């Protein structure tokens, strides 16, 4: 049985071979996770769609590849959770969501720049809390 090799994880941007419409394919953990063709996202990705997209990505010219950016990870997320706890923040996900402007369900899944924004906001929160405690005393 013939098997098509899987593309590396990341984002692929290329013109479709026949129509020339812009195609965006995202691969994660060796699977095609999203496919957007001409601005329309495919609701269902079948095994045939995955194989066809892998073939296009591997053999077409003009494919722009962007590797995935590493996320914060569990160890650093744990440290951020601890810091938020020490600062008295009860809902860590709500705090992070407010800072970066999108729903957050895992601190480990934050992109590096999002994590920095949350850490900076946490530092400001700690300073404000200290100033309020001084004023109250």
Phi and psi in radians as a Rosetta constraint file:
Dihedral C 1 N 2 CA 2 C 2 CIRCULARHARMONIC -1.425 0.35
Dihedral N 2 CA 2 C 2 N 3 CIRCULARHARMONIC 2.342 0.35
Dihedral C 2 N 3 CA 3 C 3 CIRCULARHARMONIC -2.225 0.35
Dihedral N 3 CA 3 C 3 N 4 CIRCULARHARMONIC 2.276 0.35
Dihedral C 3 N 4 CA 4 C 4 CIRCULARHARMONIC -1.449 0.35
Dihedral N 4 CA 4 C 4 N 5 CIRCULARHARMONIC 2.320 0.35
Dihedral C 4 N 5 CA 5 C 5 CIRCULARHARMONIC -1.216 0.35
Dihedral N 5 CA 5 C 5 N 6 CIRCULARHARMONIC 2.611 0.35
Dihedral C 5 N 6 CA 6 C 6 CIRCULARHARMONIC -1.500 0.35
Dihedral N 6 CA 6 C 6 N 7 CIRCULARHARMONIC 2.449 0.35
Dihedral C 6 N 7 CA 7 C 7 CIRCULARHARMONIC -1.191 0.35
Dihedral N 7 CA 7 C 7 N 8 CIRCULARHARMONIC 2.793 0.35
Dihedral C 7 N 8 CA 8 C 8 CIRCULARHARMONIC -1.154 0.35
Dihedral N 8 CA 8 C 8 N 9 CIRCULARHARMONIC 2.676 0.35
Dihedral C 8 N 9 CA 9 C 9 CIRCULARHARMONIC -1.092 0.35
Dihedral N 9 CA 9 C 9 N 10 CIRCULARHARMONIC 2.426 0.35
Dihedral C 9 N 10 CA 10 C 10 CIRCULARHARMONIC 2.609 0.35
Dihedral N 10 CA 10 C 10 N 11 CIRCULARHARMONIC -2.922 0.35
Dihedral C 10 N 11 CA 11 C 11 CIRCULARHARMONIC -1.928 0.35
Dihedral N 11 CA 11 C 11 N 12 CIRCULARHARMONIC 2.325 0.35
Dihedral C 11 N 12 CA 12 C 12 CIRCULARHARMONIC -2.077 0.35
Dihedral N 12 CA 12 C 12 N 13 CIRCULARHARMONIC 2.315 0.35
Dihedral C 12 N 13 CA 13 C 13 CIRCULARHARMONIC -2.174 0.35
Dihedral N 13 CA 13 C 13 N 14 CIRCULARHARMONIC 2.197 0.35
Dihedral C 13 N 14 CA 14 C 14 CIRCULARHARMONIC -2.792 0.35
Dihedral N 14 CA 14 C 14 N 15 CIRCULARHARMONIC 2.722 0.35
Dihedral C 14 N 15 CA 15 C 15 CIRCULARHARMONIC -1.394 0.35
Dihedral N 15 CA 15 C 15 N 16 CIRCULARHARMONIC 2.376 0.35
Dihedral C 15 N 16 CA 16 C 16 CIRCULARHARMONIC -1.056 0.35
Dihedral N 16 CA 16 C 16 N 17 CIRCULARHARMONIC 2.467 0.35
Dihedral C 16 N 17 CA 17 C 17 CIRCULARHARMONIC -1.052 0.35
Dihedral N 17 CA 17 C 17 N 18 CIRCULARHARMONIC -0.687 0.35
Dihedral C 17 N 18 CA 18 C 18 CIRCULARHARMONIC -1.631 0.35
Dihedral N 18 CA 18 C 18 N 19 CIRCULARHARMONIC -0.849 0.35
Dihedral C 18 N 19 CA 19 C 19 CIRCULARHARMONIC -1.513 0.35
Dihedral N 19 CA 19 C 19 N 20 CIRCULARHARMONIC -0.422 0.35
Dihedral C 19 N 20 CA 20 C 20 CIRCULARHARMONIC 1.365 0.35
Dihedral N 20 CA 20 C 20 N 21 CIRCULARHARMONIC 0.064 0.35
Dihedral C 20 N 21 CA 21 C 21 CIRCULARHARMONIC -1.190 0.35
Dihedral N 21 CA 21 C 21 N 22 CIRCULARHARMONIC 2.548 0.35
Dihedral C 21 N 22 CA 22 C 22 CIRCULARHARMONIC -1.159 0.35
Dihedral N 22 CA 22 C 22 N 23 CIRCULARHARMONIC 2.260 0.35
Dihedral C 22 N 23 CA 23 C 23 CIRCULARHARMONIC -2.116 0.35
Dihedral N 23 CA 23 C 23 N 24 CIRCULARHARMONIC 2.341 0.35
Dihedral C 23 N 24 CA 24 C 24 CIRCULARHARMONIC -2.145 0.35
Dihedral N 24 CA 24 C 24 N 25 CIRCULARHARMONIC 2.133 0.35
Dihedral C 24 N 25 CA 25 C 25 CIRCULARHARMONIC -2.156 0.35
Dihedral N 25 CA 25 C 25 N 26 CIRCULARHARMONIC 2.321 0.35
Dihedral C 25 N 26 CA 26 C 26 CIRCULARHARMONIC -2.015 0.35
Dihedral N 26 CA 26 C 26 N 27 CIRCULARHARMONIC 2.204 0.35
Dihedral C 26 N 27 CA 27 C 27 CIRCULARHARMONIC -1.950 0.35
Dihedral N 27 CA 27 C 27 N 28 CIRCULARHARMONIC 2.351 0.35
Dihedral C 27 N 28 CA 28 C 28 CIRCULARHARMONIC -2.508 0.35
Dihedral N 28 CA 28 C 28 N 29 CIRCULARHARMONIC 2.279 0.35
Dihedral C 28 N 29 CA 29 C 29 CIRCULARHARMONIC 0.946 0.35
Dihedral N 29 CA 29 C 29 N 30 CIRCULARHARMONIC 0.673 0.35
Dihedral C 29 N 30 CA 30 C 30 CIRCULARHARMONIC 1.306 0.35
Dihedral N 30 CA 30 C 30 N 31 CIRCULARHARMONIC 0.219 0.35
Dihedral C 30 N 31 CA 31 C 31 CIRCULARHARMONIC -2.180 0.35
Dihedral N 31 CA 31 C 31 N 32 CIRCULARHARMONIC 2.578 0.35
Dihedral C 31 N 32 CA 32 C 32 CIRCULARHARMONIC -1.344 0.35
Dihedral N 32 CA 32 C 32 N 33 CIRCULARHARMONIC 1.978 0.35
Dihedral C 32 N 33 CA 33 C 33 CIRCULARHARMONIC -1.707 0.35
Dihedral N 33 CA 33 C 33 N 34 CIRCULARHARMONIC -0.602 0.35
Dihedral C 33 N 34 CA 34 C 34 CIRCULARHARMONIC -2.456 0.35
Dihedral N 34 CA 34 C 34 N 35 CIRCULARHARMONIC 2.568 0.35
Dihedral C 34 N 35 CA 35 C 35 CIRCULARHARMONIC -2.469 0.35
Dihedral N 35 CA 35 C 35 N 36 CIRCULARHARMONIC 2.078 0.35
Dihedral C 35 N 36 CA 36 C 36 CIRCULARHARMONIC -2.100 0.35
Dihedral N 36 CA 36 C 36 N 37 CIRCULARHARMONIC 2.116 0.35
Dihedral C 36 N 37 CA 37 C 37 CIRCULARHARMONIC -2.092 0.35
Dihedral N 37 CA 37 C 37 N 38 CIRCULARHARMONIC 2.056 0.35
Dihedral C 37 N 38 CA 38 C 38 CIRCULARHARMONIC 1.035 0.35
Dihedral N 38 CA 38 C 38 N 39 CIRCULARHARMONIC 0.578 0.35
Dihedral C 38 N 39 CA 39 C 39 CIRCULARHARMONIC 1.499 0.35
Dihedral N 39 CA 39 C 39 N 40 CIRCULARHARMONIC -0.081 0.35
Dihedral C 39 N 40 CA 40 C 40 CIRCULARHARMONIC -1.844 0.35
Dihedral N 40 CA 40 C 40 N 41 CIRCULARHARMONIC 2.129 0.35
Dihedral C 40 N 41 CA 41 C 41 CIRCULARHARMONIC -1.382 0.35
Dihedral N 41 CA 41 C 41 N 42 CIRCULARHARMONIC 2.404 0.35
Dihedral C 41 N 42 CA 42 C 42 CIRCULARHARMONIC -1.318 0.35
Dihedral N 42 CA 42 C 42 N 43 CIRCULARHARMONIC 2.198 0.35
Dihedral C 42 N 43 CA 43 C 43 CIRCULARHARMONIC -1.289 0.35
Dihedral N 43 CA 43 C 43 N 44 CIRCULARHARMONIC -0.654 0.35
Dihedral C 43 N 44 CA 44 C 44 CIRCULARHARMONIC -2.140 0.35
Dihedral N 44 CA 44 C 44 N 45 CIRCULARHARMONIC 2.270 0.35
Dihedral C 44 N 45 CA 45 C 45 CIRCULARHARMONIC -1.968 0.35
Dihedral N 45 CA 45 C 45 N 46 CIRCULARHARMONIC 1.954 0.35
Dihedral C 45 N 46 CA 46 C 46 CIRCULARHARMONIC -1.571 0.35
Dihedral N 46 CA 46 C 46 N 47 CIRCULARHARMONIC 2.984 0.35
Dihedral C 46 N 47 CA 47 C 47 CIRCULARHARMONIC -1.084 0.35
Dihedral N 47 CA 47 C 47 N 48 CIRCULARHARMONIC -0.634 0.35
Dihedral C 47 N 48 CA 48 C 48 CIRCULARHARMONIC -1.172 0.35
Dihedral N 48 CA 48 C 48 N 49 CIRCULARHARMONIC -0.730 0.35
Dihedral C 48 N 49 CA 49 C 49 CIRCULARHARMONIC -1.066 0.35
Dihedral N 49 CA 49 C 49 N 50 CIRCULARHARMONIC -0.755 0.35
Dihedral C 49 N 50 CA 50 C 50 CIRCULARHARMONIC -1.081 0.35
Dihedral N 50 CA 50 C 50 N 51 CIRCULARHARMONIC -0.798 0.35
Dihedral C 50 N 51 CA 51 C 51 CIRCULARHARMONIC -1.137 0.35
Dihedral N 51 CA 51 C 51 N 52 CIRCULARHARMONIC -0.740 0.35
Dihedral C 51 N 52 CA 52 C 52 CIRCULARHARMONIC -1.107 0.35
Dihedral N 52 CA 52 C 52 N 53 CIRCULARHARMONIC -0.778 0.35
Dihedral C 52 N 53 CA 53 C 53 CIRCULARHARMONIC -1.132 0.35
Dihedral N 53 CA 53 C 53 N 54 CIRCULARHARMONIC -0.728 0.35
Dihedral C 53 N 54 CA 54 C 54 CIRCULARHARMONIC -1.052 0.35
Dihedral N 54 CA 54 C 54 N 55 CIRCULARHARMONIC -0.741 0.35
Dihedral C 54 N 55 CA 55 C 55 CIRCULARHARMONIC -1.084 0.35
Dihedral N 55 CA 55 C 55 N 56 CIRCULARHARMONIC -0.784 0.35
Dihedral C 55 N 56 CA 56 C 56 CIRCULARHARMONIC -1.062 0.35
Dihedral N 56 CA 56 C 56 N 57 CIRCULARHARMONIC -0.815 0.35
Dihedral C 56 N 57 CA 57 C 57 CIRCULARHARMONIC -1.100 0.35
Dihedral N 57 CA 57 C 57 N 58 CIRCULARHARMONIC -0.698 0.35
Dihedral C 57 N 58 CA 58 C 58 CIRCULARHARMONIC -1.282 0.35
Dihedral N 58 CA 58 C 58 N 59 CIRCULARHARMONIC -0.626 0.35
Dihedral C 58 N 59 CA 59 C 59 CIRCULARHARMONIC -1.866 0.35
Dihedral N 59 CA 59 C 59 N 60 CIRCULARHARMONIC -0.203 0.35
Dihedral C 59 N 60 CA 60 C 60 CIRCULARHARMONIC -1.467 0.35
Dihedral N 60 CA 60 C 60 N 61 CIRCULARHARMONIC 2.658 0.35
Dihedral C 60 N 61 CA 61 C 61 CIRCULARHARMONIC -1.509 0.35
Dihedral N 61 CA 61 C 61 N 62 CIRCULARHARMONIC 3.004 0.35
Dihedral C 61 N 62 CA 62 C 62 CIRCULARHARMONIC 1.096 0.35
Dihedral N 62 CA 62 C 62 N 63 CIRCULARHARMONIC 0.501 0.35
Dihedral C 62 N 63 CA 63 C 63 CIRCULARHARMONIC -1.646 0.35
Dihedral N 63 CA 63 C 63 N 64 CIRCULARHARMONIC 2.170 0.35
Dihedral C 63 N 64 CA 64 C 64 CIRCULARHARMONIC -1.759 0.35
Dihedral N 64 CA 64 C 64 N 65 CIRCULARHARMONIC 2.138 0.35
Dihedral C 64 N 65 CA 65 C 65 CIRCULARHARMONIC -1.889 0.35
Dihedral N 65 CA 65 C 65 N 66 CIRCULARHARMONIC 2.330 0.35
Dihedral C 65 N 66 CA 66 C 66 CIRCULARHARMONIC -2.159 0.35
Dihedral N 66 CA 66 C 66 N 67 CIRCULARHARMONIC 1.981 0.35
Dihedral C 66 N 67 CA 67 C 67 CIRCULARHARMONIC -1.188 0.35
Dihedral N 67 CA 67 C 67 N 68 CIRCULARHARMONIC 2.718 0.35
Dihedral C 67 N 68 CA 68 C 68 CIRCULARHARMONIC -1.172 0.35
Dihedral N 68 CA 68 C 68 N 69 CIRCULARHARMONIC 2.533 0.35
Dihedral C 68 N 69 CA 69 C 69 CIRCULARHARMONIC -1.510 0.35
Dihedral N 69 CA 69 C 69 N 70 CIRCULARHARMONIC 2.316 0.35
Dihedral C 69 N 70 CA 70 C 70 CIRCULARHARMONIC -1.123 0.35
Dihedral N 70 CA 70 C 70 N 71 CIRCULARHARMONIC 2.467 0.35
Dihedral C 70 N 71 CA 71 C 71 CIRCULARHARMONIC -1.541 0.35
Dihedral N 71 CA 71 C 71 N 72 CIRCULARHARMONIC 3.105 0.35
Dihedral C 71 N 72 CA 72 C 72 CIRCULARHARMONIC -1.003 0.35
Dihedral N 72 CA 72 C 72 N 73 CIRCULARHARMONIC -0.781 0.35
Dihedral C 72 N 73 CA 73 C 73 CIRCULARHARMONIC 1.588 0.35
Dihedral N 73 CA 73 C 73 N 74 CIRCULARHARMONIC 2.862 0.35
Dihedral C 73 N 74 CA 74 C 74 CIRCULARHARMONIC -1.178 0.35
Dihedral N 74 CA 74 C 74 N 75 CIRCULARHARMONIC -0.716 0.35
Dihedral C 74 N 75 CA 75 C 75 CIRCULARHARMONIC -1.113 0.35
Dihedral N 75 CA 75 C 75 N 76 CIRCULARHARMONIC -0.864 0.35
Dihedral C 75 N 76 CA 76 C 76 CIRCULARHARMONIC -1.206 0.35
Dihedral N 76 CA 76 C 76 N 77 CIRCULARHARMONIC -0.594 0.35
Dihedral C 76 N 77 CA 77 C 77 CIRCULARHARMONIC -1.110 0.35
Dihedral N 77 CA 77 C 77 N 78 CIRCULARHARMONIC -0.698 0.35
Dihedral C 77 N 78 CA 78 C 78 CIRCULARHARMONIC -1.064 0.35
Dihedral N 78 CA 78 C 78 N 79 CIRCULARHARMONIC -0.746 0.35
Dihedral C 78 N 79 CA 79 C 79 CIRCULARHARMONIC -1.103 0.35
Dihedral N 79 CA 79 C 79 N 80 CIRCULARHARMONIC -0.698 0.35
Dihedral C 79 N 80 CA 80 C 80 CIRCULARHARMONIC -1.172 0.35
Dihedral N 80 CA 80 C 80 N 81 CIRCULARHARMONIC -0.706 0.35
Dihedral C 80 N 81 CA 81 C 81 CIRCULARHARMONIC -1.030 0.35
Dihedral N 81 CA 81 C 81 N 82 CIRCULARHARMONIC -0.778 0.35
Dihedral C 81 N 82 CA 82 C 82 CIRCULARHARMONIC -1.096 0.35
Dihedral N 82 CA 82 C 82 N 83 CIRCULARHARMONIC -0.760 0.35
Dihedral C 82 N 83 CA 83 C 83 CIRCULARHARMONIC -1.095 0.35
Dihedral N 83 CA 83 C 83 N 84 CIRCULARHARMONIC -0.712 0.35
Dihedral C 83 N 84 CA 84 C 84 CIRCULARHARMONIC -1.142 0.35
Dihedral N 84 CA 84 C 84 N 85 CIRCULARHARMONIC -0.691 0.35
Dihedral C 84 N 85 CA 85 C 85 CIRCULARHARMONIC -1.087 0.35
Dihedral N 85 CA 85 C 85 N 86 CIRCULARHARMONIC -0.777 0.35
Dihedral C 85 N 86 CA 86 C 86 CIRCULARHARMONIC -1.106 0.35
Dihedral N 86 CA 86 C 86 N 87 CIRCULARHARMONIC -0.528 0.35
Dihedral C 86 N 87 CA 87 C 87 CIRCULARHARMONIC -1.434 0.35
Dihedral N 87 CA 87 C 87 N 88 CIRCULARHARMONIC -0.053 0.35
Dihedral C 87 N 88 CA 88 C 88 CIRCULARHARMONIC 1.485 0.35
Dihedral N 88 CA 88 C 88 N 89 CIRCULARHARMONIC 0.232 0.35
Dihedral C 88 N 89 CA 89 C 89 CIRCULARHARMONIC -1.425 0.35
Dihedral N 89 CA 89 C 89 N 90 CIRCULARHARMONIC 2.139 0.35
Dihedral C 89 N 90 CA 90 C 90 CIRCULARHARMONIC -1.481 0.35
Dihedral N 90 CA 90 C 90 N 91 CIRCULARHARMONIC -0.815 0.35
Dihedral C 90 N 91 CA 91 C 91 CIRCULARHARMONIC -1.812 0.35
Dihedral N 91 CA 91 C 91 N 92 CIRCULARHARMONIC 1.624 0.35
Dihedral C 91 N 92 CA 92 C 92 CIRCULARHARMONIC -1.092 0.35
Dihedral N 92 CA 92 C 92 N 93 CIRCULARHARMONIC -0.685 0.35
Dihedral C 92 N 93 CA 93 C 93 CIRCULARHARMONIC -1.225 0.35
Dihedral N 93 CA 93 C 93 N 94 CIRCULARHARMONIC -0.669 0.35
Dihedral C 93 N 94 CA 94 C 94 CIRCULARHARMONIC -1.142 0.35
Dihedral N 94 CA 94 C 94 N 95 CIRCULARHARMONIC -0.710 0.35
Dihedral C 94 N 95 CA 95 C 95 CIRCULARHARMONIC -1.068 0.35
Dihedral N 95 CA 95 C 95 N 96 CIRCULARHARMONIC -0.871 0.35
Dihedral C 95 N 96 CA 96 C 96 CIRCULARHARMONIC -1.120 0.35
Dihedral N 96 CA 96 C 96 N 97 CIRCULARHARMONIC -0.677 0.35
Dihedral C 96 N 97 CA 97 C 97 CIRCULARHARMONIC -1.086 0.35
Dihedral N 97 CA 97 C 97 N 98 CIRCULARHARMONIC -0.742 0.35
Dihedral C 97 N 98 CA 98 C 98 CIRCULARHARMONIC -1.130 0.35
Dihedral N 98 CA 98 C 98 N 99 CIRCULARHARMONIC -0.678 0.35
Dihedral C 98 N 99 CA 99 C 99 CIRCULARHARMONIC -1.167 0.35
Dihedral N 99 CA 99 C 99 N 100 CIRCULARHARMONIC -0.835 0.35
Dihedral C 99 N 100 CA 100 C 100 CIRCULARHARMONIC -1.661 0.35
Dihedral N 100 CA 100 C 100 N 101 CIRCULARHARMONIC -0.159 0.35
Dihedral C 100 N 101 CA 101 C 101 CIRCULARHARMONIC 1.452 0.35
Dihedral N 101 CA 101 C 101 N 102 CIRCULARHARMONIC 0.177 0.35
Dihedral C 101 N 102 CA 102 C 102 CIRCULARHARMONIC -2.384 0.35
Dihedral N 102 CA 102 C 102 N 103 CIRCULARHARMONIC 2.695 0.35
Dihedral C 102 N 103 CA 103 C 103 CIRCULARHARMONIC -1.066 0.35
Dihedral N 103 CA 103 C 103 N 104 CIRCULARHARMONIC 2.369 0.35
Dihedral C 103 N 104 CA 104 C 104 CIRCULARHARMONIC -2.069 0.35
Dihedral N 104 CA 104 C 104 N 105 CIRCULARHARMONIC 2.173 0.35
Dihedral C 104 N 105 CA 105 C 105 CIRCULARHARMONIC -2.006 0.35
Dihedral N 105 CA 105 C 105 N 106 CIRCULARHARMONIC -0.073 0.35
Dihedral C 105 N 106 CA 106 C 106 CIRCULARHARMONIC -2.726 0.35
Dihedral N 106 CA 106 C 106 N 107 CIRCULARHARMONIC 2.150 0.35
Dihedral C 106 N 107 CA 107 C 107 CIRCULARHARMONIC -1.198 0.35
Dihedral N 107 CA 107 C 107 N 108 CIRCULARHARMONIC -0.503 0.35
Dihedral C 107 N 108 CA 108 C 108 CIRCULARHARMONIC -1.127 0.35
Dihedral N 108 CA 108 C 108 N 109 CIRCULARHARMONIC -0.408 0.35
Dihedral C 108 N 109 CA 109 C 109 CIRCULARHARMONIC -1.582 0.35
Dihedral N 109 CA 109 C 109 N 110 CIRCULARHARMONIC 0.041 0.35
Dihedral C 109 N 110 CA 110 C 110 CIRCULARHARMONIC -1.179 0.35
Dihedral N 110 CA 110 C 110 N 111 CIRCULARHARMONIC 2.485 0.35
Dihedral C 110 N 111 CA 111 C 111 CIRCULARHARMONIC -1.301 0.35
Dihedral N 111 CA 111 C 111 N 112 CIRCULARHARMONIC 2.752 0.35
Dihedral C 111 N 112 CA 112 C 112 CIRCULARHARMONIC -0.927 0.35
Dihedral N 112 CA 112 C 112 N 113 CIRCULARHARMONIC -0.766 0.35
Dihedral C 112 N 113 CA 113 C 113 CIRCULARHARMONIC -1.207 0.35
Dihedral N 113 CA 113 C 113 N 114 CIRCULARHARMONIC -0.538 0.35
Dihedral C 113 N 114 CA 114 C 114 CIRCULARHARMONIC -1.200 0.35
Dihedral N 114 CA 114 C 114 N 115 CIRCULARHARMONIC -0.714 0.35
Dihedral C 114 N 115 CA 115 C 115 CIRCULARHARMONIC -1.090 0.35
Dihedral N 115 CA 115 C 115 N 116 CIRCULARHARMONIC -0.711 0.35
Dihedral C 115 N 116 CA 116 C 116 CIRCULARHARMONIC -1.100 0.35
Dihedral N 116 CA 116 C 116 N 117 CIRCULARHARMONIC -0.741 0.35
Dihedral C 116 N 117 CA 117 C 117 CIRCULARHARMONIC -1.084 0.35
Dihedral N 117 CA 117 C 117 N 118 CIRCULARHARMONIC -0.727 0.35
Dihedral C 117 N 118 CA 118 C 118 CIRCULARHARMONIC -1.150 0.35
Dihedral N 118 CA 118 C 118 N 119 CIRCULARHARMONIC -0.749 0.35
Dihedral C 118 N 119 CA 119 C 119 CIRCULARHARMONIC -1.100 0.35
Dihedral N 119 CA 119 C 119 N 120 CIRCULARHARMONIC -0.714 0.35
Dihedral C 119 N 120 CA 120 C 120 CIRCULARHARMONIC -1.131 0.35
Dihedral N 120 CA 120 C 120 N 121 CIRCULARHARMONIC -0.747 0.35
Dihedral C 120 N 121 CA 121 C 121 CIRCULARHARMONIC -1.129 0.35
Dihedral N 121 CA 121 C 121 N 122 CIRCULARHARMONIC -0.639 0.35
Dihedral C 121 N 122 CA 122 C 122 CIRCULARHARMONIC -1.126 0.35
Dihedral N 122 CA 122 C 122 N 123 CIRCULARHARMONIC -0.740 0.35
Dihedral C 122 N 123 CA 123 C 123 CIRCULARHARMONIC -1.086 0.35
Dihedral N 123 CA 123 C 123 N 124 CIRCULARHARMONIC -0.734 0.35
Dihedral C 123 N 124 CA 124 C 124 CIRCULARHARMONIC -1.111 0.35
Dihedral N 124 CA 124 C 124 N 125 CIRCULARHARMONIC -0.694 0.35
Dihedral C 124 N 125 CA 125 C 125 CIRCULARHARMONIC -1.060 0.35
Dihedral N 125 CA 125 C 125 N 126 CIRCULARHARMONIC -0.773 0.35
Dihedral C 125 N 126 CA 126 C 126 CIRCULARHARMONIC -1.125 0.35
Dihedral N 126 CA 126 C 126 N 127 CIRCULARHARMONIC -0.748 0.35
Dihedral C 126 N 127 CA 127 C 127 CIRCULARHARMONIC -1.115 0.35
Dihedral N 127 CA 127 C 127 N 128 CIRCULARHARMONIC -0.797 0.35
Dihedral C 127 N 128 CA 128 C 128 CIRCULARHARMONIC -1.078 0.35
Dihedral N 128 CA 128 C 128 N 129 CIRCULARHARMONIC -0.711 0.35
Dihedral C 128 N 129 CA 129 C 129 CIRCULARHARMONIC -1.111 0.35
Dihedral N 129 CA 129 C 129 N 130 CIRCULARHARMONIC -0.691 0.35
Dihedral C 129 N 130 CA 130 C 130 CIRCULARHARMONIC -1.149 0.35
Dihedral N 130 CA 130 C 130 N 131 CIRCULARHARMONIC -0.729 0.35
Dihedral C 130 N 131 CA 131 C 131 CIRCULARHARMONIC -1.138 0.35
Dihedral N 131 CA 131 C 131 N 132 CIRCULARHARMONIC -0.725 0.35
Dihedral C 131 N 132 CA 132 C 132 CIRCULARHARMONIC -1.119 0.35
Dihedral N 132 CA 132 C 132 N 133 CIRCULARHARMONIC -0.646 0.35
Dihedral C 132 N 133 CA 133 C 133 CIRCULARHARMONIC -1.157 0.35
Dihedral N 133 CA 133 C 133 N 134 CIRCULARHARMONIC -0.656 0.35
Dihedral C 133 N 134 CA 134 C 134 CIRCULARHARMONIC -1.141 0.35
Dihedral N 134 CA 134 C 134 N 135 CIRCULARHARMONIC -0.774 0.35
Dihedral C 134 N 135 CA 135 C 135 CIRCULARHARMONIC -1.132 0.35
Dihedral N 135 CA 135 C 135 N 136 CIRCULARHARMONIC -0.682 0.35
Dihedral C 135 N 136 CA 136 C 136 CIRCULARHARMONIC -1.215 0.35
Dihedral N 136 CA 136 C 136 N 137 CIRCULARHARMONIC -0.467 0.35
